[in-house]
Structure formats: structure tokens, C-alpha cells
Amino acid sequence: MDRLFDAHRVRPSREAAPLWNFRTLDEGGLESPVKTLVPGVWETLPRLRSYRGRGVFEQAITCGGNVRFLFGGVSFRAKVLLDGQELCSHYGAYTAFEALAENLPFGKHTLTVEADNRFGEDSALHIPNDYYSYGGITRPVMIQQLGDAYITRMQVTPAMTPEGWRADIRVWVRSLSDVPAACYLRITIPGLCEQGMPVRLQPRQETMVHCAVTCPDAVAWQPLQAKLYTIEARLEKDGIPVDDLIDRFGFREVKVEGQSILLNGKKLLLKGFNRHEDYGAFGCAIPVSAMYEDLSLMLDLGCNCVRTCHYPNDPRFLDLCDELGILVWEESHARGLSEKRMRNPHFLEQTFLCTREMVQQHYNHPSVFIWGCLNECADDTEYGADCYRQVYQLLRQLDASRPVTAALLERAGGLVFGDSDVVSVNLYPQWYYSGATGEQIAAKVDEIHKNGGAGKPIILSEIGAGAIYGYHDPLGESKWSEERQCTILRRQIEAALTNENLSGILLWQFADCRVTEEEWFDKRPRTYNNKGVVDEYRRPKMSYMLVRELFRR
């Protein structure tokens, strides 16, 4: 399943069978086809640990009529064909996309997906980086039967009013017919309200339906005290249900007032981690049980927040955060791009695509309290700063209910402190820089205040130190020892949590993650970013108990 609950009761929807035929197309690949599991990454196959190229997945399916193939994620270029005819292509590993086949004859068909994780000039976001760009169909594939119209998405925006909680609801319906059609849309929040309205669909167009309901008996969603509501949109013709979409949301409101981030009127102090979608045994195709393990460990550590560095996460992970009441900073894909890379002719197009898909697909998750973008890109140049402002503008157009931010690289000359709602900075005192930790944090805060960020909340979006699991040096505390990591983390956390100018701290990082060899082999021992408090198999380092002690004070 692509969600942790049934998203449809009317629309026939099933997950594709997990076993697919698979072959490679490029040098260094397989000598002959094999069968492999989907979701999955080809790096888990013995001969493809570092394969960068194209892979072809095929499966025979039985279907007919109007069929929607919903792909949760393919890394990172995708081409989808049915019976040899191309249905669609998509760029980006971390957002869902659909392929539609209309008026198919009922019977057996061959679904083919070509995935491609090669770097190249056509890819501005997926580049050699401080994390690994895996290859494969990495999230679930759903096969859905459609009629002449279907509900594409819906958005619920909660707000507190003098009369109680209010839900602003928008539903989009797409027509697959060549003629106009009249139908009825029924919207239900079980236990709270029901509302219906007629809808006139135009041929081959998407129609947005809007309504607002007041729910005085609604219970608020709170951090670590999650109250979720189901919303059901049902499309009817002549009184007969023909399609539906079910989602979940929570009544909560995020605001920025002065130097504070407020959730339901209460000031937030964020204590959490950055987390990559990467697990030693699974790559980025992480099963729900392992996602839950990560969140259970974070809760044990005393966390209330997680950042999805540096791309949108699997919606099932967000579902778990919704259920557990863990706050999420979610961000669109980009990391460490220089001005030269940002001038790639595909950069803004691909950034806008990922940003738009992220917000539209994950809008209803109450755990997502802030949108981020463009981690450590060239905010110190005029061109780069203009790109930041364009993405901020897009985020605000897509969602005016959440603040926006970006994790900026610690360096002098930042030009966008005044443009985001929340200022965030990545700082590594005593790991990359010498000097007293508290003084470095204070100096950065002072720089932010003097360059446009005065009066805004500030988050330490990354701070941390590395250690290789099992390497100990209790006498010398050399770098990469678990002892040195503990010493540095203690100083960083204590300094950050006692600085009244900060709204929170997100440690880099939760778990060690694989990096690409290209450009990174000489910077990261084991070709891993080793700054986790657990390793890639979630074995705790000494720093685990230290963070637990400090976060739980």
C-alpha cells in the first residue's frame, strides 16, 4: 500500500505484484535478466552495488478500460510504457506521478518502467552528492480503475476562528470524457460534518470545488498528542458513487510571531534530527517497519521534530509522523548547489516541479509544519539569492498556511536572511571550525540579525560531529572516535538549548548514510556520512545515550 490507510472505497485500487522482471542496459550491469522486488533499489542486488545506469522493470498485468498507474517514486528518471507505447516520463526520485491509459481492451498487458540514475547535464538536482542517488522503483506502484472522471487531489486548510475550528476544503476533479457532465460531490468528515454540491465537469479539464465548514467539536492535533480526522470526497452520478478519495488531516495552525514559531498558539522549541531515507539493507526503499523503528528511536531520544533532508519523503513516513505527533520539516530536493550548478538551464524547472509536487501531494499531513528548500545553495550570490526568492514565492503561492525556510550554509555574506519566514543555518563548531561553540552560535545569530533576519525565529538546522561505529579513542579522543563525537555534541546541544535566540536544534544526523563516490570518496570514510548517532543498521553509538540525556532534560 502507498499509504497507511485505505485511500479508496469506491475506486478499485490495488498494489502491483511485488515481483518484477528486471534487466540492465548499460556497462557494469547484469549479464542476464533476473526477478527483483518492487519497491526496491537495484543496489541491493549483489552485482549492482554501485551500478549507475538504466534498468528495465516489466510485469504482466490484467486490466482494461481507463487505468491509472500511480508511482510513488522512481529514481530518478522514469519512462513508463504499456505494451511498448510510452505513457509518460518523469524526473525526480522523491515525488509521485501518474501514467494514464484510456480505453484499454480488457485482458493481459505488459507494464514496463525504465529507471535511470545516471548523472548528466540534463539533471540539475541529482548530482554526485553527500548522499546516494539510488536506482529503481523505490516506492509502491498502485493500479487503479477509473470511470469517466476521477478525483485527483484535495486540500484541507484548518484555521481557528471565534466559532471554533474551521476547515477550508478544496477538491479537484478531472474529466476523461469528451463531453460535459453533471455530477455531485459529497464531502464527509466522519463525526463532524457532511456537505455536498453539484459539479459541472468540462471535457478533458480539471475542475476545482471549494467549500468551508466549521467544526466546533473538533479536537486539535498537538505534538506528541496526535488527533487525526478522516476526510472523504465521493463523486456521484445519478445518486451512484463512481469515484472517491480519502485522506487524513489534523486541526492545527502554524504561525510565526516575532522570534517564535507557534503551533496552536503555543511556542515551539524544536529538538530533533535530520534524517536521510537510507538504510543499510534497503537503500532508500525503506519498509514501513524500518520507518517505524527510526521514529521509535527518535521518540526514545526525546525528539519532537525530524527534517526530511534534502527531499520529500515517502508519504507513509509522514503518515507515521502524523500518527505519533512528530513535527516534520519537509523540503524540496536540492543540496549544496553552487551558482554554476544553479545556472543549469534545467535547475528552476526541475526545482519548481519537485516543489509543486511535494506541496500538492503532502499538503494534508498535519505533522508538516514548515516547508524548506535549496539546502546550502548559493545564497551568497545575487543570482542564487534570486532563485531562493522565486522558490519562496512558489511555496507561498502553493500554501499560505505554513512558514517557509531554507537551511543555509554557515558562511559570511548570506543575502536571503530577510526573505524567509524562519531563518535556518547549518553550523558545525568544533567539527569543521575551531573556537568556543557558544561564541560561534552567538556570532552567527548576530550576523543574521544585522543582515535582514532581526525579529525572525532562528533554527540551527544542522549541527553535529562524526564518529565511525565501533572506533574508540578514550585517551586522545581523535576525530571519528565515538568519544570525540560525544564531547562535541554535548557542547553543541548545551550551547544551543540555552541560547534564547534559537527556536530549536536539528542534529546532523540521525543515521549514517551512503554518499556517492564521485567527488565524495576522499571526504567521507567508508563512503558514508558518519555523523549519525546510530549507524546505517541503526546500531547506537555512544552519542545515542548522550543525546537522550540532553534532549530529555
Steps between C-alpha positions, in 0.01 A plus 500: 500500500613853427340635819438364849123508446256425217491801271205362301181305566330566168790516253648154439864528603765237557873491545697347215637153568841530671704278266611661172723387215812717495791557263772763462597688186844646570857398571556351842151354514364146508596231250143371483153602628390419855189536712506773763272654760316830464523728695875460507833631375724308265799572726375219726571249220848346545645611164348850500629652825635806316321472165421834343297458186162390369285216623181361346219357714218301337185335626199340336174642631134439431292816462283700264300819457649815648798397711713723721846385598616696805874488570607610847859549390740394225866598527564725341393516136201287404339396174176299517375289209199275454524236229799687364323837472633782719246636750714757681842601626596661830806658660569480872525210743299635790149588382214297356375514143229333294481331161155475341390244247151562360256263334720195530355170378450267796767235520872451562737790444870559561597787730859617450693753708844623401688655794821696448733628775782629279629847573506747213445857392127437457481442877548812711394354836627141494878544496795335682422596855526440873230234472443222247268517198371143485342336196168322476129515573543606859141550621174307442327477162119516507269388218160673500185461291337830401172603348436812293620727784712469810605704802864594460568659839359704786633754747377573850616822666402523868474830685382603844210750501286650779240233416752218528709306252427564134604285204547655159464213250600487134441196277621458142307278257632407157281405206611227259194547282464691174162643603386714796361315801295583806585326827477545876788524745440390859760596762493335843709537813356207700372608838522869415323601180374414153449730205411450136483709187431455127799511266507575130794332330639631173649259244858400574541765765565508875242678714563629851217491755522709816310502827561596861360337812511595868565215743457634855541152652830426329799404715835656413801307369791565737864390504523156663120515547375426151130518419430410138181535299402326180355697211315324220415651163256293295397567142145393408302479177124451515539417870755224436858532632750488212825612662646604834810621679570465873768685691584597857573835659520668837361825638808704572628844409860616452594866535817705531484785749820691560776259590259216578348217299154430641294186457143547622621812680778321692868577445702216353846398613621252242723212601564250229703354218570517133422165340582362158286230342784250514532169680788257465291204386246686286660812352230764469217247454433474872217274623245641741632287786844664467344847474317429824823381663664833414216700651488280809869565557450873451217504753719313746768764444256774600443644152192690387616582146664349191628667184470313170837599362526576210187389315135403552453178693284193452140592594485192721779649713296821525194291590696356792607848610133607483404206721780548753480879520853564374553835328648490149706753310458380142701645217522479125800344337830688476825489692823694484459649153751765396393794287640317198276201569203729569556651156437160341215571254290226663549614860197721558268279295596188694497684833154640434374156394622331818376785719156503341460123520621493863251759621205368301559139604587558868286804579261322738760351735456687830851401608651716225530839669750674270618476138871514417700525179847546347717362778844668506472648152654827381310746718811721508474599132242725337392232254472234768309734733252573221443126458427471874244779473330336204464168682376676816239675286388171347471335843284786627279483191449129551445521875447818697433310823858391577821701541791452260870469570829369360799346674781739407868415499700658782702767321513875487309698240157340502246712309165337584467523879216748456306301239389188688253481789750305710878533470687169515873441492733199496789538743770251605707655780796290615452256213583715199586814695697561818399743772248498782164356395281754678699790356468367144125460536466848650710652220281336235183622668644850510585484129145388419352783705718758325423377148122484474411227748432715807173412670468161329516151653834326450554125478833322513403273212820294510760461771703194590818295479609170350591162646565163344301232680729295721805727475613604849778725623423580867842654568554720195140543378619524140252603235271218382514342846171451684649683799579812295150504354353495850720786620412722205128418507476579870648846446283566196169390654554677831599823326206486260230417754609782730505763225172693524529618139451148365171323430661161488778267399505218244802276537688378197415224483285212622664211312810460287418511128678397184656769276599493133862415430521766230636814669446359853718190551786704649277696740297221659660186652328180377323719236248572774404820674583378850339768714210282614436413864417156359671334206334397174362186669370704797761374744534773767828681545606638839344833398152346502477498880663844522237655273227317691627651826519855363175499299303356792613754759 
